[in-house]
Amino acid sequence: MAWINLAWHHSVREKFGEHLVFYRACLQHFHPEKTPLILSKLFTAEQINNLTVYMVFGATDILIYGYLHPNLIEDFRFRLAEALETETTPEYFAVARREEHEFKAAGTAAIRSDHNLYHLLDVQTIRTVQLGENPDLLARLIEAGLVEHTEEHGEQLIRFFMAVALDTTEALLDRAQTTIREHLRKQATLVSPRLLRGRGFAVFLIDAHVEPANYFTIGELSKWLISELDPFKAKTETYLASEPDSLIPGANIIDDRTFIVRRSTSPLIQSILPEVYNTATAISDEIILALSDGSVNATRLLPQDRALLGAFLKGVLDSNEMQSIGHLLFFLTHLEGYLRTAHARYAQSKGFDLKVLYDLAGIKEANKNHTLVDYLNTLTKVFEDQKQDSLTQSAKECLRLLPLRNELAHGRYTLAKWPDDLHVLIQGLPHLRSVLGHLADETGLIFKN
């Protein structure tokens, strides 16, 4: 059995860390014959052959989509800009895999669980199946739902993509997503619609087809979105395919480039959580992506901070919430205990009466059981009095840790927002170490954690 009109189920692609990504590009000079050749040459050079390319009407000239490893997503748009001589650098929309919703025809079989087959899929097996060298295994993969037949819509259908941008908080996006999803389910004129949620040039992207007789329902959908999502200041942009077929049909394979990229390692990540490279799961790739963020300054993270981040992320990697909670809670509790003594000794060494200092810091009850926020606020006042501008700023930056501390202390913590907490720790720990180092120098009390 040959690999024709077949595609991997998205769970298989996630196993190898791939994201579904859309790029939109405006070209200085679009040529219907030369542009596809330029793209084909680029895709071959980059060893990425699963991408699909549509010429679209409007300000955007082409829309490209397919699966890429997260380490390639940002860099690839610059490769596109250079090859195509675009007016501006192409923008991308990366789908959040666990927030993708598809509306398939009634009766479509759900993927059947076959853990033996799923875990059998390694690099060599994937290549063998794609090359048509193991038809028996391919048949089993199709039966298990790990390989799917691609849908054939025919030339009579019009394909369109609609980007939806919203000005709202992450917490309200779920409500907006539900609203859109339920509306799409009721639209009989839409053929094979998909609602994708992610990040980039939009928050949501709708991918669907319509019969030519229902062409104007595309505009009606845009109007409905703008009206219904008015509280979120919704904006839509529609990309209407100018031809029924892709300029370059995607091969629907997992490219060698994905396997190559997955072998690369980062010294920073190795120093924080080396075992993240030993597993190929969606969560491991999310951790790698989070630690590969350009905002992570490796030189500012001390070895003890890397150890703390590693312990926290090990719980994320293993889906062990209690492990992550335990390490963070121990650290913050120990920190609070240290500051209980250190802030008082430091303030008194600078000639402050603690009761007066507490009044200055806005602490009304001088004898109450103080917490981290009280100690940081009192230290801020002392640093301000001593004209220690850098330390003042660091103490204020440490206040970013308070929501995390409070959630842990009151039993409200959940790993669901671990990327945000990781960002807080990465940004806050260097400032905290500056404060702790100064306190140790001035008081002789050393924070041993």
C-alpha positions as CSV (number, residue, x, y, z in Angstrom):
1,M,0.0,0.0,0.0
2,A,1.5,3.3,-1.1
3,W,1.4,6.6,0.8
4,I,-1.2,8.3,-1.4
5,N,-4.0,10.5,-0.2
6,L,-3.0,9.7,3.4
7,A,-2.0,11.8,6.4
8,W,-0.8,11.2,9.9
9,H,-3.3,11.8,12.7
10,H,-2.3,15.0,14.6
11,S,-1.5,13.0,17.7
12,V,1.4,11.3,15.8
13,R,2.8,14.6,14.7
14,E,2.5,15.9,18.3
15,K,4.5,12.8,19.4
16,F,7.4,14.2,17.3
17,G,6.8,17.8,18.5
18,E,5.3,19.3,15.4
19,H,2.9,22.3,15.4
20,L,0.3,23.1,12.7
21,V,1.4,26.5,11.4
22,F,0.0,29.0,8.9
23,Y,2.0,31.8,7.3
24,R,0.6,34.7,5.4
25,A,2.8,36.7,3.0
26,C,2.5,39.8,0.8
27,L,4.9,39.7,-2.2
28,Q,6.4,42.6,-4.0
29,H,6.0,40.7,-7.3
30,F,3.8,37.6,-7.4
31,H,4.2,35.4,-10.5
32,P,1.8,32.4,-10.8
33,E,4.5,30.3,-12.5
34,K,7.8,31.5,-10.9
35,T,6.5,31.8,-7.3
36,P,5.6,28.1,-6.9
37,L,9.1,27.1,-8.3
38,I,10.8,29.4,-5.8
39,L,8.8,27.9,-3.0
40,S,9.5,24.3,-4.2
41,K,13.2,25.1,-4.2
42,L,13.0,26.6,-0.7
43,F,11.1,23.6,0.7
44,T,13.6,21.2,-0.8
45,A,16.5,23.1,0.6
46,E,14.9,23.3,4.0
47,Q,13.9,19.6,3.9
48,I,10.2,20.6,4.6
49,N,7.9,19.0,2.1
50,N,4.5,18.8,3.9
51,L,3.5,22.4,3.3
52,T,0.5,23.4,1.3
53,V,0.3,26.7,-0.5
54,Y,-2.8,28.7,-1.6
55,M,-2.9,31.8,-3.7
56,V,-5.6,34.0,-2.1
57,F,-7.4,37.2,-2.9
58,G,-6.8,40.4,-1.0
59,A,-3.8,42.2,0.6
60,T,-2.3,38.8,1.4
61,D,-1.0,37.0,-1.7
62,I,-0.3,33.5,-0.5
63,L,-1.2,31.4,2.6
64,I,1.1,28.6,3.5
65,Y,0.3,25.9,6.1
66,G,1.7,22.6,7.4
67,Y,3.4,21.0,10.3
68,L,6.7,22.3,11.7
69,H,8.8,21.7,14.7
70,P,8.6,24.7,17.1
71,N,12.3,25.4,16.7
72,L,11.7,26.1,13.0
73,I,8.6,28.3,13.2
74,E,10.2,31.7,13.8
75,D,13.2,31.1,11.6
76,F,11.2,29.8,8.6
77,R,9.3,33.0,8.2
78,F,12.6,34.8,7.5
79,R,13.5,32.1,5.0
80,L,10.2,32.8,3.3
81,A,10.8,36.6,3.3
82,E,14.3,36.2,1.7
83,A,13.2,33.7,-1.0
84,L,10.0,35.4,-2.0
85,E,11.2,39.0,-1.5
86,T,8.1,39.9,0.5
87,E,7.0,43.4,1.3
88,T,7.2,42.6,5.0
89,T,8.3,39.5,7.0
90,P,5.6,36.9,6.8
91,E,3.5,36.5,9.9
92,Y,2.5,33.2,11.3
93,F,-0.3,31.6,13.3
94,A,0.7,28.5,15.4
95,V,-2.1,26.2,16.5
96,A,-2.3,25.3,20.2
97,R,-2.7,21.6,19.6
98,R,-5.0,20.8,22.5
99,E,-7.3,23.6,21.6
100,E,-8.0,22.5,18.0
101,H,-11.6,21.6,17.1
102,E,-12.7,19.8,14.0
103,F,-16.2,19.3,12.9
104,K,-16.3,16.0,11.0
105,A,-19.3,14.4,9.3
106,A,-21.6,12.3,11.6
107,G,-20.3,8.8,11.9
108,T,-16.7,9.6,11.4
109,A,-14.8,7.0,13.5
110,A,-12.9,8.3,16.5
111,I,-9.3,7.4,16.8
112,R,-9.0,3.9,18.3
113,S,-6.6,3.5,21.1
114,D,-3.7,1.2,20.2
115,H,-0.8,2.1,22.6
116,N,1.4,-0.7,21.2
117,L,1.2,0.8,17.7
118,Y,1.6,4.4,18.9
119,H,4.7,3.6,20.9
120,L,6.1,1.6,18.0
121,L,6.3,4.8,15.9
122,D,9.9,5.9,15.9
123,V,11.9,7.7,13.3
124,Q,12.8,4.6,11.3
125,T,9.2,3.2,11.4
126,I,7.7,6.6,10.2
127,R,10.1,6.7,7.3
128,T,9.4,3.0,6.3
129,V,5.7,3.6,6.3
130,Q,5.9,6.8,4.3
131,L,8.0,5.1,1.7
132,G,5.5,2.3,1.3
133,E,7.9,-0.3,2.5
134,N,5.6,-1.8,5.2
135,P,2.1,-2.1,3.8
136,D,0.9,-4.4,6.6
137,L,1.8,-1.9,9.3
138,L,0.3,0.9,7.3
139,A,-3.0,-1.0,7.1
140,R,-2.9,-1.5,10.9
141,L,-2.2,2.2,11.4
142,I,-5.2,3.1,9.2
143,E,-7.4,0.7,11.1
144,A,-6.3,2.2,14.4
145,G,-6.9,5.8,13.2
146,L,-3.3,6.8,13.4
147,V,-3.2,7.3,9.6
148,E,-6.2,8.9,8.0
149,H,-7.4,9.2,4.4
150,T,-7.4,12.9,3.3
151,E,-10.7,14.4,2.3
152,E,-11.4,15.1,-1.4
153,H,-13.7,18.1,-1.9
154,G,-13.6,18.5,-5.6
155,E,-13.3,21.6,-7.7
156,Q,-16.8,22.8,-7.2
157,L,-16.2,23.9,-3.6
158,I,-14.7,27.3,-2.6
159,R,-12.1,27.1,0.2
160,F,-11.6,30.0,2.6
161,F,-9.7,30.8,5.8
162,M,-10.9,33.4,8.2
163,A,-8.6,34.9,10.9
164,V,-10.2,36.2,14.0
165,A,-8.3,38.7,16.2
166,L,-9.7,39.5,19.7
167,D,-8.7,42.1,22.3
168,T,-9.3,40.1,25.5
169,T,-7.7,38.2,28.3
170,E,-6.7,34.5,28.1
171,A,-9.4,33.7,30.7
172,L,-12.2,34.9,28.4
173,L,-10.9,33.1,25.3
174,D,-12.5,29.9,26.3
175,R,-15.9,31.6,26.3
176,A,-15.3,33.1,22.9
177,Q,-14.1,29.8,21.6
178,T,-17.3,28.0,22.7
179,T,-19.4,30.7,21.2
180,I,-17.7,30.3,17.8
181,R,-17.6,26.5,17.9
182,E,-21.3,26.2,18.6
183,H,-22.2,28.6,15.8
184,L,-20.1,26.7,13.3
185,R,-21.8,23.4,14.3
186,K,-25.1,24.9,13.2
187,Q,-24.0,26.1,9.8
188,A,-25.2,23.5,7.3
189,T,-23.6,25.5,4.4
190,L,-20.1,25.1,5.7
191,V,-18.3,22.0,4.5
192,S,-15.6,20.4,6.7
193,P,-15.1,23.5,9.0
194,R,-12.2,23.6,11.4
195,L,-11.8,26.0,14.3
196,L,-8.2,26.5,15.3
197,R,-7.0,28.4,18.3
198,G,-3.4,29.5,18.7
199,R,-1.0,32.5,18.7
200,G,0.3,34.8,16.1
201,F,-1.6,37.0,13.6
202,A,-4.9,35.8,15.1
203,V,-6.4,34.1,18.1
204,F,-8.7,31.8,16.1
205,L,-8.5,30.6,12.5
206,I,-11.5,29.1,10.7
207,D,-10.8,26.8,7.7
208,A,-13.8,25.7,5.7
209,H,-15.4,25.2,2.2
210,V,-18.6,26.4,0.7
211,E,-20.6,25.6,-2.4
212,P,-20.5,28.4,-5.0
213,A,-24.2,29.0,-4.4
214,N,-23.4,29.7,-0.7
215,Y,-20.5,32.1,-1.4
216,F,-22.2,35.0,0.4
217,T,-22.4,32.9,3.7
218,I,-18.6,33.7,4.0
219,G,-19.4,37.4,4.5
220,E,-22.3,36.5,6.7
221,L,-20.0,34.5,9.0
222,S,-17.6,37.5,9.2
223,K,-20.5,39.8,10.1
224,W,-21.7,37.4,12.7
225,L,-18.3,37.1,14.3
226,I,-17.8,40.9,14.5
227,S,-21.3,41.4,16.0
228,E,-21.4,38.5,18.4
229,L,-17.8,39.0,19.6
230,D,-18.2,42.8,19.8
231,P,-17.3,42.8,23.6
232,F,-14.0,41.3,22.6
233,K,-13.4,43.9,19.9
234,A,-13.3,41.2,17.2
235,K,-11.7,41.8,13.8
236,T,-11.7,39.4,11.0
237,E,-9.7,38.9,7.8
238,T,-10.7,36.5,5.1
239,Y,-8.3,34.6,2.8
240,L,-10.3,33.3,-0.2
241,A,-8.5,30.7,-2.3
242,S,-8.2,31.8,-5.9
243,E,-7.9,28.3,-7.2
244,P,-9.4,25.0,-5.9
245,D,-6.0,23.3,-5.7
246,S,-2.8,24.2,-3.8
247,L,0.0,25.8,-5.7
248,I,2.2,23.1,-4.1
249,P,0.4,20.1,-2.7
250,G,1.7,19.2,0.7
251,A,3.1,15.6,1.0
252,N,1.3,15.0,4.3
253,I,4.5,13.4,5.7
254,I,6.6,14.0,8.8
255,D,9.7,15.6,7.3
256,D,13.2,14.6,8.0
257,R,13.8,18.2,9.1
258,T,11.7,17.5,12.1
259,F,13.8,14.5,13.1
260,I,17.0,16.5,12.6
261,V,15.8,19.4,14.7
262,R,14.8,17.2,17.5
263,R,18.3,15.9,17.9
264,S,19.7,19.4,18.7
265,T,20.1,20.4,22.3
266,S,20.5,23.6,24.2
267,P,23.2,24.0,26.9
268,L,20.8,26.1,29.0
269,I,18.0,23.5,28.8
270,Q,20.6,20.8,29.5
271,S,21.6,22.6,32.7
272,I,18.0,22.9,33.8
273,L,16.2,19.7,32.7
274,P,18.4,17.4,30.6
275,E,15.8,14.6,30.8
276,V,13.4,16.6,28.6
277,Y,15.3,15.4,25.6
278,N,14.8,11.8,26.5
279,T,11.1,11.8,25.7
280,A,9.1,12.8,22.7
281,T,5.8,14.1,24.0
282,A,3.8,17.2,23.5
283,I,4.6,18.5,27.0
284,S,8.3,18.0,26.5
285,D,8.3,20.0,23.3
286,E,6.3,22.7,25.1
287,I,8.9,22.9,27.8
288,I,11.7,23.1,25.3
289,L,9.8,25.9,23.4
290,A,9.3,27.8,26.7
291,L,12.9,27.6,27.7
292,S,14.0,28.5,24.1
293,D,12.2,31.9,24.4
294,G,14.6,34.7,23.7
295,S,13.7,36.4,27.0
296,V,15.5,33.7,28.9
297,N,18.9,35.1,29.9
298,A,21.1,32.2,30.8
299,T,23.8,34.3,32.4
300,R,21.3,35.7,35.0
301,L,20.3,32.3,36.3
302,L,22.5,31.0,39.1
303,P,23.0,27.2,39.5
304,Q,20.6,27.0,42.4
305,D,18.0,28.8,40.3
306,R,18.4,26.3,37.5
307,A,18.0,23.5,40.0
308,L,14.8,25.0,41.2
309,L,13.4,25.5,37.7
310,G,14.5,21.9,36.9
311,A,12.7,20.5,39.9
312,F,9.5,22.5,39.0
313,L,9.6,21.4,35.4
314,K,10.3,17.8,36.2
315,G,6.9,17.7,37.8
316,V,5.4,19.3,34.7
317,L,7.2,16.8,32.4
318,D,5.9,13.8,34.5
319,S,2.4,15.3,35.1
320,N,3.2,15.2,38.8
321,E,1.6,18.3,40.2
322,M,2.6,17.5,43.8
323,Q,6.2,17.3,42.8
324,S,6.2,20.8,41.3
325,I,4.1,22.2,44.2
326,G,6.4,20.6,46.8
327,H,9.6,22.1,45.4
328,L,8.1,25.6,45.0
329,L,6.4,25.6,48.3
330,F,9.5,24.5,50.1
331,F,11.6,27.2,48.4
332,L,9.1,30.0,49.1
333,T,8.5,28.9,52.7
334,H,12.2,28.7,53.4
335,L,12.6,32.2,51.8
336,E,9.9,33.6,54.0
337,G,11.5,32.2,57.1
338,Y,14.9,33.6,56.1
339,L,13.4,37.1,55.4
340,R,11.6,37.1,58.7
341,T,15.0,37.3,60.5
342,A,17.1,39.0,57.8
343,H,14.8,42.0,57.1
344,A,14.6,42.9,60.8
345,R,18.4,42.7,61.3
346,Y,19.1,44.6,58.1
347,A,16.5,47.4,58.9
348,Q,17.8,47.8,62.5
349,S,21.4,48.0,61.2
350,K,20.4,51.0,59.1
351,G,18.9,52.7,62.2
352,F,15.2,51.9,61.6
353,D,12.7,51.3,64.3
354,L,10.7,48.4,63.1
355,K,7.3,49.8,64.2
356,V,8.0,53.0,62.3
357,L,9.2,51.1,59.3
358,Y,6.1,49.0,59.2
359,D,4.0,52.2,59.3
360,L,6.0,53.5,56.3
361,A,5.4,50.2,54.5
362,G,1.7,50.4,55.1
363,I,1.6,47.4,57.5
364,K,-1.0,48.4,60.1
365,E,-0.5,45.6,62.5
366,A,3.1,45.5,63.6
367,N,2.7,42.4,65.7
368,K,0.8,40.3,63.2
369,N,2.3,37.2,61.5
370,H,4.0,38.8,58.6
371,T,4.4,37.2,55.1
372,L,6.5,37.6,52.1
373,V,4.8,40.7,50.8
374,D,5.4,42.5,54.2
375,Y,9.1,41.7,54.2
376,L,9.5,42.8,50.6
377,N,7.7,46.1,51.2
378,T,9.7,46.9,54.3
379,L,13.0,46.2,52.4
380,T,11.8,48.4,49.6
381,K,11.4,51.3,52.0
382,V,14.9,50.7,53.5
383,F,16.5,50.5,50.0
384,E,14.7,53.7,49.1
385,D,15.9,55.5,52.2
386,Q,19.5,54.3,51.5
387,K,19.3,55.5,47.8
388,Q,19.8,52.0,46.6
389,D,17.9,52.4,43.3
390,S,18.9,49.0,41.8
391,L,17.9,47.1,45.0
392,T,14.7,49.1,45.2
393,Q,13.8,48.0,41.7
394,S,14.8,44.4,42.4
395,A,12.6,44.3,45.6
396,K,9.7,45.6,43.6
397,E,10.3,43.0,40.9
398,C,10.2,40.3,43.5
399,L,6.6,41.1,44.2
400,R,5.8,39.3,41.0
401,L,6.3,36.1,43.0
402,L,3.4,36.9,45.3
403,P,0.5,35.5,43.3
404,L,2.4,32.2,42.9
405,R,3.3,32.1,46.6
406,N,-0.4,32.8,47.6
407,E,-1.8,30.1,45.3
408,L,0.6,27.6,46.8
409,A,0.1,28.6,50.4
410,H,-3.7,28.5,50.1
411,G,-3.9,25.2,48.1
412,R,-5.2,26.9,44.9
413,Y,-2.3,26.1,42.7
414,T,-2.7,24.2,39.4
415,L,-0.1,23.2,36.9
416,A,-2.4,24.3,34.0
417,K,-0.7,27.7,33.9
418,W,2.9,26.4,34.3
419,P,4.2,28.5,31.3
420,D,3.2,31.7,33.0
421,D,4.7,30.6,36.3
422,L,7.9,29.6,34.6
423,H,8.1,33.1,33.1
424,V,7.5,34.7,36.5
425,L,10.3,32.6,38.1
426,I,12.8,33.2,35.3
427,Q,12.2,37.0,35.5
428,G,11.9,37.2,39.3
429,L,14.7,34.9,40.6
430,P,17.7,37.1,39.4
431,H,16.2,40.1,41.2
432,L,15.6,38.0,44.3
433,R,19.2,36.8,44.3
434,S,20.4,40.5,44.1
435,V,18.3,41.3,47.2
436,L,19.4,38.1,49.1
437,G,23.1,38.7,48.2
438,H,23.0,42.2,49.6
439,L,21.3,41.0,52.8
440,A,23.9,38.4,53.3
441,D,26.7,40.9,52.8
442,E,25.2,43.3,55.3
443,T,23.9,40.9,58.0
444,G,26.0,37.8,57.7
445,L,22.8,35.8,57.3
446,I,23.0,33.5,54.2
447,F,20.0,32.1,52.4
448,K,20.9,28.5,51.8
449,N,18.7,27.4,49.0
